[in-house]
Amino acid sequence: MRLGFIGFGEVTFELSTSLRQEGVEMIFIRDVMLNHPTFDCIVY
């Protein structure tokens, strides 16, 4: 299964972590903070 998220920031990280543990193989994200110097460490 492949899944994508747009603009959910840290929520995407938390959801993705759980979904990966449940077997989702590919998760794509896009967030405006992805390349932000302060917040990119929590949005990956």
Phi, psi and omega in degrees: 000142175242144185217146179227148177232145175233117169073035178250003173052234183296331177298319177300318179301312181296315178297316182296321178301313180292318181294323177297321179294335180269001173109001176291124188274324183231126177230125180251140178227154171216124181214142181295338180273001184303324180249018180285135184297335181264320189260352184296338180289340179254351178245093179214000000 
